[in-house]
């Protein structure tokens, strides 16, 4: 759908260091830093809510909800897939 947005949530270095290995599997490295590609973002809660696409061990896709404290977020970018690629780099 052309009207659908994808979200790129760029995390602070402190977030990446403190959350460690648990978060690294969801990170993509781009020219602006490490970010999480999201299908939806909810900024109206005590923690930033993100819905991400992931894969089970058999390769089948599923949606997962991640929550991080707001102070771990450096920047949130929303746009079409093509615009996000230009802004934060290629992703899976």
C-alpha positions in Angstrom: 0.0 0.0 0.0 1.4 3.4 -0.9 -0.1 5.1 2.2 1.6 2.8 4.7 4.5 4.1 6.6 7.5 2.3 7.9 9.4 3.7 11.0 13.1 3.9 11.7 13.8 4.3 15.4 17.4 5.4 16.0 18.7 4.4 19.4 21.3 6.2 21.5 24.7 4.6 22.2 23.7 4.2 25.8 20.6 2.2 24.7 22.7 -0.2 22.6 25.3 -0.6 25.4 22.7 -1.1 28.2 20.3 -3.4 26.3 23.1 -5.5 25.0 22.8 -8.7 23.0 19.0 -8.9 23.5 18.4 -5.8 21.3 21.2 -6.4 18.7 19.2 -8.9 16.8 16.7 -6.2 15.9 19.2 -3.5 15.0 20.3 -2.5 11.5 23.3 -0.4 11.0 22.9 2.6 8.7 24.9 5.8 7.9 23.1 7.6 10.7 23.6 4.9 13.4 21.9 1.8 14.7 18.2 1.7 14.2 15.2 -0.6 14.5 12.8 -0.9 11.5 9.2 -0.8 12.7 5.8 -1.3 11.2 4.3 0.9 14.0 5.5 3.1 16.8 3.5 4.2 19.9 4.9 7.2 21.6 2.0 7.8 24.0 3.0 5.4 26.7 5.6 5.4 29.5 7.8 3.3 27.2 8.2 3.7 23.4 6.3 0.8 21.9 7.5 -0.6 18.6 6.0 -3.4 16.4 8.7 -5.1 14.4 8.7 -8.0 12.0 10.8 -11.0 13.0 11.2 -14.6 12.1 10.8 -17.9 14.0 13.6 -20.5 13.8 11.7 -22.2 11.0 11.8 -18.9 9.0 8.1 -18.1 9.3 7.4 -14.4 10.0 5.6 -12.9 13.0 5.1 -9.5 14.6 6.8 -8.7 17.9 6.3 -5.8 20.3 9.4 -4.1 21.8 9.3 -1.4 24.5 12.2 0.8 25.4 12.4 3.9 27.7 12.0 7.2 25.7 15.4 8.4 26.8 17.0 5.6 24.7 15.6 7.1 21.5 17.7 9.5 19.5 15.4 10.1 16.5 12.3 8.6 14.9 11.8 8.8 11.1 8.6 7.8 9.3 8.0 7.4 5.6 7.7 5.1 2.7 10.2 2.3 2.4 12.1 4.1 -0.3 12.4 7.4 1.7 13.6 5.5 4.7 16.3 3.8 2.7 17.6 7.2 1.7 17.3 8.6 5.2 18.8 5.8 7.3 20.2 3.3 4.9 19.1 -0.1 3.5 17.4 -2.6 5.8 16.2 -6.1 5.7 
